[in-house]
Amino acid sequence: MPIIDVHTHCYSAEVRADPAGWGRAHGETHWTSTVADSELQAWVDDKTMLADMDRAGIDQAWLQGWYWQRAETCRLQNQNVVDWMERGADRFVGFASIQPTEGDVIAELEWAKLVGFSGIGEVFPAAQGFAMDHPRWVDALAWAEQNRWPVCLHVPEPVGRPYPGYIAADLSDYVRLAQRFPKVTFIFAHWGGGLVFYESNPYVAESLRNVFYDTSASPLVYDARIWKQAIDLIGSERILFASDYPLRIYPKKQKTPDFGLIVEEVRTSGLTADQCAAILGGNAKRLLA
């Protein structure tokens, strides 16, 4: 069974050369404070990422965009993802960045489909300045439903260690979104900000049947018990392996980012072979089938 990391990020040489300066020049204040100025963030090119994937046995990485504040930045990010996909062939799968408050979102999605993208994300309405019922966001979700594209949303945990750029979000907004669009496949990042634990409530569980949870940045927020706990609540069929590479998610152990430590955490967390296979790649493969 292949190993698929559904939540990674990539940046152009221009961004990598001066992340904070680039962010400020492009008016991306939230990204700059959260990512560019973060001591946990690392910067790699596609060759380095592919080498790190090979070392850890990662067959494919999904390149998530980011929740940019400006539509112009979304297009720059999307073009960079295209460049990486062209150089990485089938090793990289692209997700499109969108900013529903600006420009023609549907035109951007049609372009993304034409050049080989497979989903939308990562989106974070609270940081991008729009509500869950914004008309152009609703249009984008209707387009995703029609084209059977998964949609990845950033979901921050409501409690825990504070970090620069943290923006709170109401988890009930995400529940209502899943209810409103039951035919859209949603990926709620970072274990859904802990929303996975609310699935012990039958009403919530029924509302989130179309939601998958990715495990990006898990070691920064949860200890390794999360894997068994989540499976006990929802089974293994809706959990997607994700690292948030090139974030250094084990800051005490990593000088540079890698995939190997979190793969090892999955394999040593007391899961069955079938559960590991589903989480590490089987579920993701099924999602884009």
Secondary structure, DSSP 8 states (H G I E B T S, - for coil): ---EEEEE----HHHHHSHHHHHHHTT-HHHIIIIIT-TTB----HHHHHHHHHHHT--EEEE-----SSHHHHHHHHHHHHHHHHHHGGGEEEEE---TTSS-HHHHHHHHHHTT--EEEEE-HHHHT--TT-HHHHHHHHHHHHHT--EEE----SSS---TT-----HHHHHHHHHH-TTS-EEEHHHHTTGGGGGGSHHHHHHTTTEEEE-TTHHHH--TTHHHHHHHHH-STTEE----TTB-SSTTT-SS--SHHHHHHHHTSS--HHHHHIIIIIHHHHHT-
